[in-house]
Amino acid sequence: MEFNIIIEKDDEGIYVAECPDLKGCLSEGEGLEDALENINEAIIGCLKSRLKDAARRLKIA
């Protein structure tokens, strides 16, 4: 599965990463590699959370 990622450097030099495909999925890092690693972890966390929520709604969990 592939997701779009937007990374911008803020005024303080921190890299802010966002996955617009998953509303509210944001992360940051001191360097570009950190930001990429952190947004990947955030995407996984977002997907797990949404899966658990969907399972609860279907009363599977």
C-alpha positions as MATLAB code, in Angstrom:
seq = 'MEFNIIIEKDDEGIYVAECPDLKGCLSEGEGLEDALENINEAIIGCLKSRLKDAARRLKIA';
ca = [
       0.000    0.000    0.000;
       1.315    3.447   -0.858;
       0.498    6.784    0.728;
       1.318   10.347   -0.221;
       3.594   12.159    2.208;
       4.274   15.889    2.401;
       7.371   17.034    4.255;
       8.171   20.660    4.988;
      10.892   22.280    7.039;
       9.521   24.733    9.588;
      11.055   28.025   10.736;
      12.963   26.256   13.513;
      14.518   23.695   11.150;
      12.261   20.792   12.170;
      10.923   18.576    9.389;
       7.146   18.220    9.626;
       5.638   15.236    7.809;
       1.983   14.760    6.927;
       0.087   11.949    5.250;
      -2.890   13.700    3.612;
      -4.407   10.314    2.710;
      -4.983    9.709    6.443;
      -6.603   12.768    8.014;
      -4.737   13.865   11.131;
      -1.684   11.679   10.497;
       1.276   13.939   11.283;
       4.777   13.570   12.630;
       8.106   15.386   12.720;
      11.822   14.852   12.994;
      15.042   16.773   13.462;
      16.278   15.489   10.100;
      14.658   14.258    6.916;
      15.400   10.605    7.707;
      13.910   11.005   11.196;
      10.780   12.588    9.759;
      10.361    9.765    7.233;
      10.834    7.094    9.890;
       8.428    8.847   12.242;
       5.696    9.359    9.640;
       5.940    5.682    8.676;
       5.372    4.754   12.326;
       2.507    7.262   12.516;
       0.872    5.756    9.415;
       1.079    2.263   10.923;
      -0.373    3.542   14.193;
      -3.167    5.338   12.366;
      -4.082    2.241   10.375;
      -4.050    0.005   13.472;
      -6.255    2.452   15.335;
      -8.740    2.679   12.472;
      -8.808   -1.106   12.110;
      -9.544   -1.547   15.837;
     -12.277    1.094   15.611;
     -13.829   -0.629   12.592;
     -13.701   -3.999   14.371;
     -15.452   -2.502   17.422;
     -18.133   -1.038   15.213;
     -18.693   -4.437   13.622;
     -18.444   -6.065   17.067;
     -15.700   -8.394   15.854;
     -13.176   -7.433   18.512;
];
